[in-house]
């Protein structure tokens, strides 16, 4: 869980490297699923993430894209966004 904003490339890279190492150590399948939000950022496309149990969404990610690059990445608790699923894809 990330409590504060990660604002520079080094902090973001460090977070993702540690997260990937933790996922590998858990040896569980990871799923990414397209979805849409029904609360918070209402009507926004998002990515729903699950680890181990694909039926339990553990996080929702909302991206802001500018110039073909990710400008902002918000990792959210899915209950706050009332995420609606639209398909599961193992990664």
Secondary structure, 3 states (H helix, E strand, C coil): CCCCCCCCHHHHHHHHHHHHHHHHHHCCCEEEEEEECCCCCCCCEEEEEEECCCCCCCEEEEEEEECCEEEEEEEECHHHHCCEEEEEEEC
